[in-house]
Amino acid sequence: MAAFRTTSSLMKAAPGNFPEVWQRGLGQLFENDILPQSLGGKPGNKHLAWYGDKILGLAAATSLVGIFGKSLHRGVATHIHSKAVSNSFMREHFDVLVPILANAQDIQPKITDDVAGTIIETGVARFYIQKKRAEINNLVDWLLKQAIIDTIRYCKK
């Protein structure tokens, strides 16, 4: 398995930037390449989503270690990692993460937390199989950045 990078430009990015490399990559896939079968996707997408979930988790963990190094606090890292790769977090940011489906009137009402996670994780798996790590790294950077920002906002309350 090819390694994910262990350093990140994550903290240099301004809050609110879009995951443009990820978005461009998704634009090159067909909707049925990422949708669950229940919404017209390919039959194997559920298995790819499981695979993508594992890849996304590994990439996020690797990136967190790259960002914080030896100063990594496991409790904080676990919180940020869990938030960043959760289906509910991906659903919360779905329109930014999957803009090709943002205006799909027939699909939008059916986007639950699980469906959002399945779509994004299937995309991750497809990019991994195609050896497109830049798309995955861009997604991971954006998810972690947003999770860190949300955690800081929560702690300031």
C-alpha positions as CSV (number, residue, x, y, z in Angstrom):
1,M,0.0,0.0,0.0
2,A,1.4,3.4,-1.0
3,A,2.0,5.7,2.0
4,F,0.2,8.9,2.6
5,R,2.3,11.9,3.3
6,T,3.1,12.7,6.9
7,T,3.4,16.4,6.6
8,S,0.6,18.8,5.8
9,S,0.0,22.3,4.6
10,L,-3.2,22.1,6.7
11,M,-2.4,24.9,9.1
12,K,-1.3,27.3,6.3
13,A,-4.7,27.2,4.7
14,A,-7.2,29.9,5.5
15,P,-10.4,28.8,7.1
16,G,-13.2,28.1,4.7
17,N,-11.0,27.3,1.7
18,F,-12.6,24.6,-0.5
19,P,-11.1,21.2,-1.1
20,E,-10.5,22.1,-4.8
21,V,-8.3,19.1,-5.8
22,W,-10.9,16.7,-4.3
23,Q,-13.8,18.6,-6.0
24,R,-12.1,18.6,-9.4
25,G,-11.4,14.9,-9.1
26,L,-15.0,14.1,-8.2
27,G,-16.1,16.1,-11.3
28,Q,-14.3,13.5,-13.4
29,L,-16.3,10.6,-11.9
30,F,-19.8,9.7,-13.0
31,E,-22.5,10.0,-10.3
32,N,-23.1,6.2,-10.4
33,D,-19.4,5.8,-9.5
34,I,-20.0,7.2,-6.1
35,L,-23.7,6.9,-5.3
36,P,-25.0,4.0,-3.2
37,Q,-26.9,1.4,-5.2
38,S,-30.2,2.5,-3.6
39,L,-29.7,5.9,-5.4
40,G,-28.7,4.5,-8.7
41,G,-25.0,3.7,-8.0
42,K,-23.1,0.7,-9.0
43,P,-23.7,-2.6,-7.0
44,G,-20.1,-2.7,-5.7
45,N,-20.1,0.8,-4.2
46,K,-21.1,-0.3,-0.7
47,H,-18.0,-2.5,-0.6
48,L,-15.9,0.4,-2.0
49,A,-17.3,2.7,0.7
50,W,-16.1,0.2,3.4
51,Y,-12.7,0.2,1.8
52,G,-12.7,4.0,1.5
53,D,-13.7,4.4,5.1
54,K,-10.5,2.5,6.2
55,I,-8.3,4.5,3.7
56,L,-9.8,7.8,4.9
57,G,-9.2,6.9,8.6
58,L,-5.5,5.9,7.9
59,A,-4.9,9.1,5.9
60,A,-6.4,11.2,8.6
61,A,-4.3,9.5,11.3
62,T,-1.1,9.8,9.3
63,S,-1.8,13.5,8.6
64,L,-2.5,14.2,12.3
65,V,0.9,12.6,13.3
66,G,2.5,14.7,10.6
67,I,0.9,17.9,11.9
68,F,1.6,17.4,15.6
69,G,4.5,15.0,15.7
70,K,5.6,14.0,19.2
71,S,3.4,16.7,20.7
72,L,0.4,14.8,19.6
73,H,-2.0,14.3,22.6
74,R,-3.9,11.1,21.9
75,G,-7.2,12.3,23.4
76,V,-7.3,15.5,21.3
77,A,-6.1,13.6,18.2
78,T,-8.8,11.0,18.7
79,H,-11.5,13.6,19.1
80,I,-10.3,15.5,15.9
81,H,-9.9,12.3,13.9
82,S,-13.3,10.9,15.0
83,K,-15.0,14.1,14.1
84,A,-13.3,14.6,10.8
85,V,-14.1,11.1,9.4
86,S,-17.6,10.8,10.9
87,N,-20.6,10.5,8.6
88,S,-22.4,13.3,10.4
89,F,-19.5,15.7,9.8
90,M,-19.4,14.7,6.1
91,R,-23.1,15.3,5.9
92,E,-22.8,18.7,7.5
93,H,-20.3,19.7,4.8
94,F,-21.8,17.7,2.0
95,D,-22.5,20.6,-0.4
96,V,-18.9,21.6,-0.2
97,L,-17.5,18.1,-0.4
98,V,-19.7,16.8,-3.2
99,P,-20.7,19.9,-5.2
100,I,-21.6,17.7,-8.2
101,L,-24.7,16.6,-6.2
102,A,-25.4,19.9,-4.3
103,N,-28.2,20.8,-6.7
104,A,-29.5,17.3,-7.5
105,Q,-33.1,17.9,-6.4
106,D,-34.0,14.2,-6.6
107,I,-31.0,13.1,-4.5
108,Q,-30.6,15.9,-1.9
109,P,-33.6,14.8,0.3
110,K,-32.2,11.3,0.5
111,I,-28.8,12.4,1.8
112,T,-28.6,11.0,5.3
113,D,-25.4,10.9,7.4
114,D,-24.9,7.3,6.2
115,V,-25.5,8.1,2.5
116,A,-23.1,11.1,2.7
117,G,-20.4,9.0,4.3
118,T,-20.9,6.2,1.7
119,I,-20.7,8.7,-1.2
120,I,-17.5,10.3,0.1
121,E,-15.9,7.1,1.1
122,T,-16.6,5.5,-2.2
123,G,-14.9,8.4,-3.9
124,V,-11.9,8.0,-1.6
125,A,-11.7,4.3,-2.6
126,R,-12.0,5.1,-6.3
127,F,-9.2,7.6,-6.1
128,Y,-7.0,5.2,-4.1
129,I,-7.5,2.5,-6.7
130,Q,-6.6,5.1,-9.4
131,K,-3.5,6.1,-7.4
132,K,-4.8,9.7,-7.0
133,R,-3.4,10.5,-3.6
134,A,-3.6,14.3,-4.1
135,E,-7.4,14.1,-4.1
136,I,-7.4,12.1,-0.9
137,N,-4.8,14.3,0.8
138,N,-6.8,17.4,-0.1
139,L,-10.0,16.0,1.3
140,V,-8.2,14.9,4.5
141,D,-6.6,18.3,5.0
142,W,-9.9,20.0,4.6
143,L,-11.8,17.7,6.9
144,L,-9.1,17.9,9.6
145,K,-8.9,21.7,9.3
146,Q,-12.6,22.0,9.7
147,A,-12.6,19.6,12.6
148,I,-9.8,21.5,14.4
149,I,-11.7,24.8,13.8
150,D,-14.9,23.4,15.1
151,T,-13.1,22.0,18.2
152,I,-11.5,25.3,18.9
153,R,-14.8,27.1,18.6
154,Y,-16.4,24.6,20.9
155,C,-13.6,25.0,23.5
156,K,-14.0,28.8,23.5
157,K,-17.7,28.6,24.5
